[in-house]
Amino acid sequence: MPSLLSAQVRGQTTSLFLRLAKVGEKVVLKLRVKEVRRVNDGRYTVEVVCTDGNDEVKLKFRFKKNDFVFALYRKGSDVVVQGKLKSFNREKYIVHPELLKAGEYGEIFPIYYVRTKGEVTSISSKTRQNRIRNALRKTVQKTAPYLPEYLPESLRRKYGFPEVDETVELLHIPKGVDLKSLNSFSDPYHRRAIYDDLFLFQLSLLLKKKETELENSPKIEVPVDRFIAEFQSKLSFKLTGAQLRVLREILTDMGREHPMNRLLQGDVGSGKTVVAIGAALAAVKKGYQVAVMVPTEILAHQHYRKFKEFFEKEGVEVGLLTGSLTPSQKKSAYRHIKEGNIKVVVGTHALIQERLEFNRLGLVVIDEQHRFGVMQRKLLLEKGGGLYPHCLVMSATPIPRTLALSVYGDLDISVIDELPPGRKEVRTLLLYESERDKLLQAINRELSLGNKVYVIYPLIEESDRVELKAATEEYEKWKSLLPDRNVLLLHGRMSDGEKQEVMERFKEEGDVLVSTTVIEVGIDVPEATLMVIEDAHRFGLSQLHQLRGRVGRSDRPSYCYLVVPDDLKRGDIDALKRLKVLVRTNDGFEVAEMDMKLRGPGELLGVSQSGYFGFNVANLARSHDRAVLQNAREDAQSLLEEDPRLDGHPDLKELLLYRYGDKLDLSYIA
């Protein structure tokens, strides 16, 4: 069921000139129509060419029946329109703008958005906006006076917040409030709503952490220093100081009777997997099984090889469980896991199938944490029988510590902040389309040295909506450019088996792999030393950093070329600024910090995580809201110290259970 939320208040008292308008933002423009014309592009496009007296903008409409455009926009008429301003080839345009009536221009009213399955989208129909607005106005006027005040009075006084009934009424029926403060979310009513969202979220995480701490778990106690020394002696390389510190933290946690719930962060190539192997060894030595869950089949095969290579020498059987196994293979794996013959099992979502039973599960390792939802993590942890297994979740997507503490507040956090010695930094270069000769020279140079090359594209096939290169078409071009080389293709529409086969061929005999972003996570081919990312401006910084991490995995010099169109020099300055961050630094945490400032934390946290936040007004893309997050966490901690089960705050408890009870299973206070 979609939920509605008031996210923005609209109203303007003066026209916004084009030269002041920012591309990518929603704008209101007062314009004069110069020309209305049909465009012969096979898409029923009508263009309305307008001017604000200085600059031009095109209004584009794509409807089969488009005569109404000529009736609404007559040559020489003055109009006020609203829409998202876009730019292509230095030409500004708005697709399907909303035509405002003269009376609406200057009126203040809320704009509603719809959230379906965690995704927030605008309601483009003006009629629907009006209907929703009128319905909510009536509902709010009737119900707001009876809303129970759930926020403790001490917190309302501390921040000068209005009461909940006044807050709800003024958000939906704005009056006597400055438009600028409403649109910047800095008025008292938005500030209260933002705080409430974040305070409830922090309460839910802290309660979940408290509930987990009350569970009983296997006591996997080893003499930490002696165990680490023995583990080090079994490796062909020396662990870094950061790896040793983190492994010590993990082993100490596992030696307690209550479950470890730890997030292990580390930049690409920092050596998280070997730390997980060390933790797994401790569990196996104490007679427990280990489950390692990863998001893709390619990564499952890769982890399986690494764990198998180590544990074979210990006489420990390692199993692989993925969706592509045959029914008989699955049946056999299920039996051996249930009987305890397989001590370490690596797999994908197949690990959370109901039929799978463990004999004595003691440790769960979840790689690329942000790609799994909270409920998936919970399903795997429930397979420990009567005991709650220890849980280590790993992420190579660096998250700034403040945000990580606040968003993963139910987890303790360890950070590997040191790369293994001998790793060469990847040199990143920005390249324009017109400089492709340099790119071909660089590729031929690396191939002549016996190295391998990745070429990454953002789409699988050509799209009418976005003019991007497609891996399937460009693959043919690369084969003709490099006729004597083995060029392979990998993309998301292949089956898991096909992807695995392509990766094996690339490792063994391939020279160039043309791929979409399916190689982003965890792929490890040490001979790959050059990466080309086409249309790099279309990716977020953190995703580019993850892609770049597929090269530079040995002591060979490695390079990453970010290829962008020439007109980017004159157009999207922000995109260039973003890309230059990658040219300047290889530090994933610095990249993540900048990405969060530029694009918000959505990409860092992943869709499956951001969907369960359940915020109505708060948005962690706003720096103000991130600052509030820290205050909300401290306030939540203080309240739970005074009232651990919220028995003294029944209205707050009821709202918390309504919003997060199912998502986080808050049975501790239910």
C-alpha positions, 0 to 999 in steps of 0.5 A: 500500500503506497504511503503519502508524505508531505515533502515539499511546499510550493509557492513563489512570489517572483519569477525565477530567471533561467540564468539563476535556475539550477539544472536538475532542480524543480523550478517555476518560470515566468515565460513568453511563448515564441514558437510551438512546433511538432518534431518529426522524431517518431515520438509525437514530440511537441516543442514550445520554445519560450523566453524569459526575456534573456534566455531560451528554454524548450518545453517538451511534450510527448503525447500521441494526442497533442493538439491540447499543447497548441491550445494552451501555449499560444505564440506571444502568450505569457505563461507560468510553468513548473518542472524539472530543468534539464540540459543537453548540448547546452540547451535547457528544457523541461519535459511535461511541465505543469502550467500554473494558473495566475492565482496559484502563482504565489500561493503556498501549499504542500506537494505530496509524493508517494512511497511504494516499496521504499521508492519515493516518486512524485505525483505528476497529475495536478488533479490528483495533487488537488484531490489528495490535498483537499482530502488530507486538509479535511482529515487533518482538521478533524483528527489533529486535535486528538493526536496523542503527544508521544515525544517526551516533554523534556525533549520538546522543551530542549529543542523548542518544538511545537506539539504534535497536533500543531505540527501535523496541522501546519505541515498540511495547511501552511499558514503564517509561515515563511515560504523560504523556511518551509522549502528549506525544512528549517521551520519549527514544524519540519524540524520537529517532524525530521527529529521525530523520524530520526529519534524513532529510528534510533530508538528502534536500533538501540532496542534491537541491539539491547534485545540481541544482547539478551540472546544466548550464543555459542561461547567460542572462546580461544586464547586470542594471542596464541590463536592469532599467532598460529593463524598467522603461521598458516598464511603465506603473507603477514597480516597488517596491524589493522587486520590483527587489531580487528581480528582481536576485537572479533575473537574477543566478542565471540568468546562471550555468551552473548552474540557478536553483532559486528560490522567490519568496514574496509576499503577495497583490497584491505583484506577483510576476507582473510579476517573472516577466515580467521574468525571461521577457523576459531568457530570450526576449532570449537566444533561449530559451523560457519555460514558465509552469505554473499550477494552474487553467484560470482562472488560465492564461487570466489569466496568458496575457492578462498575458504576451500584453499585455506581449510583443505589444509586443515582437513575441513570440508567447505561447501558451496550453496547457490541457486544454480545447483541441480536439485540432486546437488542441493539435496546432497548439500542440505544433507551434509550441512544438516549432518555437520559434515560440511563445516563451512558453507559459502552461498547466496540467498540460497542459504536462507531457504526454509529447508536448509538446517544446520547441525551446529551453526556458530558464526554467520558472515555476511559480505557486502552488508548493504546489499541485503535487507535486515530481514534477510540477515535475520532469517539466516541468524534464526538457523542457529537452533536454540542459540543465536549465532555470532554475526560478522557483516562486512562492507567494502563500501566505506561509510563515514563513521558518524553515519555508520554509527547512526544507521547501523546502530545495532552493530559494533563497528570495526574498521580496517584502515590500512592496505597490505604492503606492496599494493600499488595505488591505482592511478586515475585519469579523466579522458574526453571522447576526443582523446580515444587514441590515448586510451587505445595506446594505453590498452595495447601497452597493458596487453603487451605486458601480459596484463588484462583490461576491463571496459565498463558500460552503464547499460545493457542495450541502447535506451531511447530515454538515455543516450548511453553506450550499451555493452552489447553493441560496444563489445562488437566494436572492441572486437574489431579494434583488437582483432588479435585479442580475446575480448569477452562480454559479461552483463546482468541478463546472463544466467549465473552459470553463464556469468561464472563461465565468462569470469573463468574464461577471463581469468584463464585466457581472456584479454579484455572483459567488456562488462556492465557493473556486475563486476562491481562487487568483489571480483578478484583478478590480480592480472587486471591492471587497467579499467576503462569506465565509459560515461563515467559521469553517469555513476556515483562516486562510491560506485566508481570507487568500487569499480576501480577496486577491481584493478590494483590487486597486485604489485603491478602498476594499475590505471583507471580511465574515466571517459566522458563526453567532450561537451561535459567541459561546457555543461555539467560542472558538478559532474566534473567536480565529482570525477576529479575527486577520484583523480585526486584520491584513492581513499575510499572513506574520503570518496564516501564523505564527498559522495554523501555531500554531493548525492546523499547517503542513498548509494552508500547504504543501498536500496534494501537498507534505505527502504526500511528507514520509514522516514516521512520527512527526514532525508539523510542527504541534507547535512542538517538532518545528519547533524540531527541524527547524532542528537537523536541518537544521544537522546534515545540512549538517555531515554532508554537508560531511564526507561529501558522498555519504554513502559513509562512512555506508552504512546511513544512505545505504541508508535515505535511498534507500529512503525518498526515492530515488524521490520526489526522484530521488537519483541523485547518491548512488545 
